[in-house]
Amino acid sequence: MGEELSGLLNSYPGAPETTVVHWKNGSATLAEVTEAARDLAFELGGVRRAPVACIVDRGIDAVVGMFATWFAGGVYVPVNSRLPEAELQRQLTDIEPAALIVGGAHVRSVGGRRESHAVFPEDAALVMRTSGTTGAAKPVVLRHRAVLEGIDTVIARLRGSARGGAGSDERDRPAMPNLVPTSLALWAGIWNTLFAFRLGAPVVLLDRFDALDYATAVKRFGIRSTVLAPAMMSMLLTDPRIEDLKPLRLVRSVTAPLVPDQARRFHQKFGVDVLNSYGQTELGGEVVGWSAADLRRFGEAKLGAVGRPHSGISVRILDEEHREMPAGEVGEVFVHSPFATTLPPGRVVDGALRTGDLGRLDQDGFLWIEGRVSDMINRGGLKIVPQDVEAALRGHPQVADACVAGVPDERLGEVPVAWVIPEPAGAPGEPTERELRSFLRNRLAPYQVPVAIRLMKADFPRNEIGKVLRRELAAGYTPLHELEGDAR
């Protein structure tokens, strides 16, 4: 079957007493993690090619449960402990696991075996669910070899080398800890943990993101580079407790597109370079990103681009009839990835996955993400990309963040509404709706100007990786009055 993910623990270059996992109130050595995983694998018993569900709360329990499942030959299925009880039970019912792992002081197996569980292909490693920002989360099967190859490709790109992962000379050097700020119930958390083990680096797990905990971990472990979701960068920027992030030098943005203005503000405040990246669970992880050479050559000129396709990745920009778009023109992003899962036929064109993202490729091959197809607002036949309006709003000196979504309209079908977090949040002198609409009229076409702007007293509703849930904002919108002078 080839190399399996369980080998990342077996072949970890450190001695048994090497600390491989840190969390807020503890740590575990290679020997401790390996012993706990093997003990649990023995308890799991006969689960080969069968799903093993793990209720994920603490990251260390998830690490043990994940490797235990692979040692036992099972297929790992993380389930977020923070889901509403009804949704948690629904996912378990859908999975029909052969065994269930729950965490606490120790990871343990509970419940009996079920004969009705699915049997997966020989090389299946884990089942992840997509983030579900536009609908119900969907299960995605990821394979051992594909995940490893995807990680190695990113390592090679970051090193600016044709080779990466196992066998690289850099594996013989002490590796900096990899700070993982997302839950291990999410693919971003799992991928970055496996990425660290592939490098022979320990992981620092936050489990739940808190700006002060993150800044403290950066200083404690001497973190020079790490990943952050754009929403996490916003939290760090607006948290009055955070004055600096030394010795942090480089952040790779993950899970959602990062707007150039946000990258600039983060760099100006903390002196940290920000690199974008792009990937989806269905594609096996990150497929587009920056190399150190790209940063040196293009730097500020390409700020906001998610990077260029990694080796073996093909990116196409197609129109609604699936015709190729010229360089610089916006269309839907299609990606062919050798690390991808078995893809649903309805989302594949000539072997490339329909990502649901709007984007463009420039003359230098950099990909720019412009928004989601499902987020686009159709105002009486005029198409509005919410991110364009949000970027304009963030240009106002009293706006910290903005979100725009379409709401139903009897005459036009749909109209844009904006929700704004003032800067600084809650301070006197917040911008008025009239001021913001006047500001936008000088920067946008009339039809792009929102019919209403709501000032938020708290953060936007978000999912686990910080993506704003536009549909929740739109569903809770009630018109206060009809505005005069709009573009209706």
Buried (B, 14 or more C-beta within 10 A) or exposed (E): EEEBBBBBBEEBBBEEEEBBBBBBEEEBBBBBBBBBBBBBBEBBEEBBBBBBBBBBBBBBBBBBBBBBBBBBBBBBBBBBBEBEEEBBEEBBEEBBBBBBBBBEEEBBBEEEEBEEBBEBEEBBBBBBBBBBBBEEBEBBBBBBBBBBBBBBBBBBBBBEEEEBBBEBEEBEEEBBBBBBBBBBBBBBBBBBBBBBBBBBBBBBBBBEBBBEBBBBBBEEBEBEBBBBBBBBBBBBBBBEEBEEBBEBBBBBBBBBBBBBBBBBBBBEBBEBBBBBBBBBBBBBBBBBBBBEEBBEEBEEEBBBBBBBBBEEBBBBBBEEEBEEBEEEEBBBBBBBBBBBBEBEEEEBEEEBBBBBBBBBBEEEBBBBBBBBBEBBBEBEEBEBBBBBBBBBBBEBEBBBBBBBBBBEBEEBEBBBBBBBBBBEBEEEEBBEBEEBBEBBBEBBEEBBBBBBBBBBEEBBBBBBBBBBBBBBBBEEBEEEEEBEEBBB
